[in-house]
Amino acid sequence: MSDDPDPDPRGPSPQQRRDAAPTTQQMRTVGERRRDAEQKLNQHLDEARHQNEQSPDDPAPAAGRAFGGEVGAADIAAIQSDDSITPADRVDLIANQAIPETESKDIRTDKGDT
């Protein structure tokens, strides 16, 4: 059944030891991959933040908003007529157009029905 005609009953086989714990090289590889992934994530997050920041010289309106900061009726109509979007997602999309996340951070959430 096994290749070793006289197995040692006192300890695990070399196969079991090899499978039980990762080698130093495997640990280094995992660490390198993790660092690379973290760097890549940070780079993507920085790029996303940079894209969200508009320079004062850039007159282009924010996505989903008409020029001047008002919500475009055509955009809302397009969202409402899209059958592939659930009603809850429609509400979220329209709300995000009316109050973008960058502006909604200043809104107090402690106001309740009390």
N, C-alpha and C positions, 0 to 999 in steps of 0.2 A: 504494500500500500504506500509506503514512503520510500524515498531513495536511500535513506540512511538505515542500514540493516540493524544498527544498535543505537536506538534513540536514547538520549540522556533524559531520564525521568525527573531530574532535579531542576531543570530550567527550561525556558522557552527555546524553541528552535531558532536558527538564524533567520528564517523567514518570518517568524512571529516577532522577533526583535526588530527587524527591518520595517515591518508594517506598524509597529506599536508607536514609534516616535519619529518625528521628522528629523532629517539630517540637518546639519548646520547650513549646508548649501540651500536646502529647501527653505529654511527659516530666512536666510538672506534674500532669497528670491521673493518670498512673500512680502518681506519688509520693503524691498525695492518697488514691487508692484503697488503696494499700499501708498508709499510716498509719491510715486508717479501719479496714481489716481487722485490723491489729495491735491497735488499741484495742478493737475488738469482741471479738477473741480473748481479750485480757487481761480484759475485763469478764466473759466467759463463764467463764474459768478462776477468777476471783475468786468468782463466784457458786457454782461447783461446790465450791470449797474451803469456802465459807461453809455450804453445805448439808451437807457431810460433817462439819463440826464440830457436835457436839451440845452444847447447854448442859446443865449439871448438873441444872437444874430440869426438863428434858425427859425423862420416863420412857419414851418410846417406844423400843422396841428397834430395833437396826439392821436393815436390810432382809435378809430371809432368815434371821433368827436369832430363836429363841424368847426370851421375856422372861427376863432373868437371864443372857444371854450364851451360852446353850447353843444348839447347832444343832437346829432343829426337825426331827423325823423326818418330818413331813408334807411339809416342803419338799424333803427329800432324796428321798422317794418320788415326789414330783411331777416332779423332775428326772429320776429314773431311768426313769420311765414315759413320758416325752416322746419320741416317736419322731422328732420333727423335729430333735433335738439329736444330734450325733455323739458317739460314746463319749469321744473326747478332750475335747470341750467339756463333757460331763457331769462328767468328773473335775475340770476347771478350775472349773466352777461350784460343785461340792461343796467343793472345797478352799478357794475364796474365801469360802464361807459359814463354814467351820470356822475359818479364819484369815484375817480381812480384811486387805487390803493395808496398812492403817495399822498393824496389829500385826505383819505379816510383815517389815517393814523392819528390825526389830531382830534377826531370826534370822540367824545366821551362815551364809554360803554357802561358807566355806572348809573346812567339814567334808567330808571325802571318804572314799573307801574305802581310804585309805592307812594 
